Amino acid sequence: MSISGISSTALSGMRAQTTRVSAIANNIANSSTPGYASLNTSLTSVEPGGVQAVVSPTASDVDPATELTDLIEAEQSYKAKAVVFETGADMWEMLMSIKRD
């Protein structure tokens, strides 16, 4: 996988986690709305590398404890992917510096 591929994969993961956080926020905001069906976010791999988030309604009620746990998990995952993205950018910059010299 190339450095741009690594960055692209990390970016897709960051986007997926952003989608996941939006669904969680929607669930929390609507938790007391009568008849509200909570949203679930499924993450799937995409080729040639990366992840995609698909949000779909469920038949269950909103569980605040689960939502907060999912939010923490999404935050940690986003941060990890941001580190990968930054590392890929640093590697690319180093390679370009070597190439110029």
N, C-alpha and C positions, 0 to 999 in steps of 0.2 A: 504494500500500500504506500502511495506517495505521501509526502508531507501535506499536499493540498487535499488528498483523500482523508488523511487523519483529521485535518481541520474541518472538512466537510462533514465527516461522521460525528465529530464532537458538536458541531453546530446543529446538526439534525437532532441530536440528543437534547441539547439545550432548548430547542424549539418544542420538542415533545414534552419536556418537563414544564415549559411555560403553558402549554395547552392543558396539561394535567392540573396545574395550579389554578387555572381559570375555572375548570370544572369543579374543583374543590371549593373555590370561593363562591361559585354559584350555588353549590349544595348548602354551604353554611348560611348564605344570605336567604335562601328559601326554605330553611329547615322547618319553619313554623307555618309555611303556606299549606293550607289544606289541599290534599290531592297531589302534592308535588312528588314526582318520581325522581329520586336521586340519580345523578350522572356517574357513570363509571368510565374510566379511561383505560383502554387497553393499549399496550405498547407492542409493536411488531417490528421485526427486522425487515429492512428493505435492501435490495441489491443496488449497487455493488457494495454498499456499506452504509449503515445508519439505522435510524429508528423512526417510526411514524406513530403518532398518537391518534387513536380513534375514540371519540367520545360517544357513548350511547346511554339512553335512559335505562334504569333498572326498575324492578318491581318493589324494591325495598325502600324503607324510610331512611332518612339521614341519621347516621350515628356520629355525633360530634367527636367522640373519642377516636373513632376510625378516621374521620376526616383530618383531625389534627395530626395523627400519626402519619397519614399519607402525605400531609403537607411537609412535615419534617423530612420524610424520605425523599420527596421531590426536591426540596431545597438542597439536601446533601448531594443528590445525584446531579443537580444543576451545577453546583460548585465543583464537583469532580470533573465534569465535562468542560467547564470553563478553564480549569487547570490544563487539561489535555489540549484545548484550543490554544491557550497561551504558549504552551510548550512547543506545539507545532509551529506557531508563528515565530518563536525564538529560533527554532531550528532552521526555518526557512531564511530568516535574516542572517544567520551565521553562514549558511551555504552561499547566499548571495554575496556576502562579504568575502568569502574564500574565492569565489568565482571572479570577483573584481580584482583581487590581488594577483 
